[in-house]
Amino acid sequence: MSLPLTSHTLEKLEQLLFAMGFKVRYEKGNFKTGSCLLEHNKIIVVNKFSNLEGKITALVTLVKQTNPAENLLDDKQRQFFHSLQQTELF
Protein backbone atom coordinates (compact mmCIF):
# COMPACT_ATOMS: atom_id res chain seq x y z
CA MET A 1 0.00 0.00 0.00
CA SER A 2 1.26 3.47 -0.74
CA LEU A 3 0.33 6.46 1.35
CA PRO A 4 -0.71 9.76 -0.27
CA LEU A 5 1.75 12.49 0.66
CA THR A 6 -0.82 15.15 1.53
CA SER A 7 -1.47 17.44 4.46
CA HIS A 8 -4.64 15.40 5.10
CA THR A 9 -2.47 12.29 5.63
CA LEU A 10 -0.25 14.28 8.00
CA GLU A 11 -3.34 15.36 9.97
CA LYS A 12 -4.60 11.77 10.17
CA LEU A 13 -1.20 10.67 11.49
CA GLU A 14 -1.20 13.45 14.09
CA GLN A 15 -4.73 12.48 15.23
CA LEU A 16 -3.76 8.81 15.43
CA LEU A 17 -0.70 9.59 17.54
CA PHE A 18 -2.74 11.90 19.78
CA ALA A 19 -5.26 9.09 20.35
CA MET A 20 -2.31 6.85 21.29
CA GLY A 21 -1.27 9.38 23.94
CA PHE A 22 1.50 11.19 22.05
CA LYS A 23 1.96 14.91 21.56
CA VAL A 24 3.44 15.92 18.19
CA ARG A 25 5.45 19.14 18.13
CA TYR A 26 7.13 20.85 15.19
CA GLU A 27 10.32 22.61 16.21
CA LYS A 28 13.19 24.22 14.38
CA GLY A 29 16.57 22.96 15.28
CA ASN A 30 19.82 21.52 14.14
CA PHE A 31 18.71 17.91 13.89
CA LYS A 32 18.26 15.61 10.95
CA THR A 33 15.01 15.35 9.11
CA GLY A 34 12.89 13.00 11.12
CA SER A 35 11.79 12.95 14.70
CA CYS A 36 12.82 11.95 18.15
CA LEU A 37 10.71 10.40 20.84
CA LEU A 38 11.03 11.35 24.48
CA GLU A 39 9.80 8.06 25.87
CA HIS A 40 8.49 9.05 29.28
CA ASN A 41 6.73 12.18 28.10
CA LYS A 42 5.36 10.67 24.88
CA ILE A 43 6.39 13.75 22.93
CA ILE A 44 7.38 13.48 19.29
CA VAL A 45 9.48 16.34 17.96
CA VAL A 46 9.55 16.73 14.19
CA ASN A 47 11.84 19.14 12.37
CA LYS A 48 9.48 21.88 11.19
CA PHE A 49 11.69 22.57 8.17
CA SER A 50 11.31 19.02 6.82
CA ASN A 51 9.23 18.76 3.69
CA LEU A 52 5.81 17.10 3.82
CA GLU A 53 7.20 13.76 2.66
CA GLY A 54 9.85 13.83 5.40
CA LYS A 55 7.30 14.64 8.11
CA ILE A 56 4.93 11.87 7.00
CA THR A 57 7.76 9.33 6.68
CA ALA A 58 9.06 10.19 10.17
CA LEU A 59 5.63 9.83 11.77
CA VAL A 60 4.78 6.60 9.92
CA THR A 61 8.11 5.15 11.06
CA LEU A 62 7.24 5.94 14.67
CA VAL A 63 3.69 4.60 14.36
CA LYS A 64 5.08 1.34 13.01
CA GLN A 65 7.30 1.04 16.12
CA THR A 66 4.40 1.41 18.54
CA ASN A 67 1.85 -1.06 19.73
CA PRO A 68 -1.13 0.88 21.09
CA ALA A 69 -3.84 -0.59 23.25
CA GLU A 70 -6.68 -1.31 20.82
CA ASN A 71 -9.21 0.36 23.12
CA LEU A 72 -7.48 3.74 22.67
CA LEU A 73 -8.42 3.88 18.99
CA ASP A 74 -11.81 4.16 17.33
CA ASP A 75 -12.64 1.90 14.38
CA LYS A 76 -11.31 4.29 11.70
CA GLN A 77 -8.08 4.90 13.63
CA ARG A 78 -7.61 1.17 14.20
CA GLN A 79 -8.10 0.53 10.49
CA PHE A 80 -5.65 3.33 9.61
CA PHE A 81 -3.10 1.97 12.11
CA HIS A 82 -3.31 -1.53 10.61
CA SER A 83 -2.99 -0.15 7.08
CA LEU A 84 0.14 1.76 8.17
CA GLN A 85 1.64 -1.51 9.42
CA GLN A 86 1.36 -2.81 5.83
CA THR A 87 2.82 0.36 4.28
CA GLU A 88 6.25 0.14 2.71
CA LEU A 89 8.23 3.31 3.11
CA PHE A 90 10.24 4.46 0.12
C-alpha positions as CSV (number, residue, x, y, z in Angstrom):
1,M,0.0,0.0,0.0
2,S,1.3,3.5,-0.7
3,L,0.3,6.5,1.3
4,P,-0.7,9.8,-0.3
5,L,1.8,12.5,0.7
6,T,-0.8,15.1,1.5
7,S,-1.5,17.4,4.5
8,H,-4.6,15.4,5.1
9,T,-2.5,12.3,5.6
10,L,-0.3,14.3,8.0
11,E,-3.3,15.4,10.0
12,K,-4.6,11.8,10.2
13,L,-1.2,10.7,11.5
14,E,-1.2,13.5,14.1
15,Q,-4.7,12.5,15.2
16,L,-3.8,8.8,15.4
17,L,-0.7,9.6,17.5
18,F,-2.7,11.9,19.8
19,A,-5.3,9.1,20.4
20,M,-2.3,6.8,21.3
21,G,-1.3,9.4,23.9
22,F,1.5,11.2,22.1
23,K,2.0,14.9,21.6
24,V,3.4,15.9,18.2
25,R,5.4,19.1,18.1
26,Y,7.1,20.9,15.2
27,E,10.3,22.6,16.2
28,K,13.2,24.2,14.4
29,G,16.6,23.0,15.3
30,N,19.8,21.5,14.1
31,F,18.7,17.9,13.9
32,K,18.3,15.6,10.9
33,T,15.0,15.3,9.1
34,G,12.9,13.0,11.1
35,S,11.8,12.9,14.7
36,C,12.8,11.9,18.1
37,L,10.7,10.4,20.8
38,L,11.0,11.4,24.5
39,E,9.8,8.1,25.9
40,H,8.5,9.0,29.3
41,N,6.7,12.2,28.1
42,K,5.4,10.7,24.9
43,I,6.4,13.7,22.9
44,I,7.4,13.5,19.3
45,V,9.5,16.3,18.0
46,V,9.6,16.7,14.2
47,N,11.8,19.1,12.4
48,K,9.5,21.9,11.2
49,F,11.7,22.6,8.2
50,S,11.3,19.0,6.8
51,N,9.2,18.8,3.7
52,L,5.8,17.1,3.8
53,E,7.2,13.8,2.7
54,G,9.8,13.8,5.4
55,K,7.3,14.6,8.1
56,I,4.9,11.9,7.0
57,T,7.8,9.3,6.7
58,A,9.1,10.2,10.2
59,L,5.6,9.8,11.8
60,V,4.8,6.6,9.9
61,T,8.1,5.1,11.1
62,L,7.2,5.9,14.7
63,V,3.7,4.6,14.4
64,K,5.1,1.3,13.0
65,Q,7.3,1.0,16.1
66,T,4.4,1.4,18.5
67,N,1.8,-1.1,19.7
68,P,-1.1,0.9,21.1
69,A,-3.8,-0.6,23.3
70,E,-6.7,-1.3,20.8
71,N,-9.2,0.4,23.1
72,L,-7.5,3.7,22.7
73,L,-8.4,3.9,19.0
74,D,-11.8,4.2,17.3
75,D,-12.6,1.9,14.4
76,K,-11.3,4.3,11.7
77,Q,-8.1,4.9,13.6
78,R,-7.6,1.2,14.2
79,Q,-8.1,0.5,10.5
80,F,-5.6,3.3,9.6
81,F,-3.1,2.0,12.1
82,H,-3.3,-1.5,10.6
83,S,-3.0,-0.1,7.1
84,L,0.1,1.8,8.2
85,Q,1.6,-1.5,9.4
86,Q,1.4,-2.8,5.8
87,T,2.8,0.4,4.3
88,E,6.2,0.1,2.7
89,L,8.2,3.3,3.1
90,F,10.2,4.5,0.1
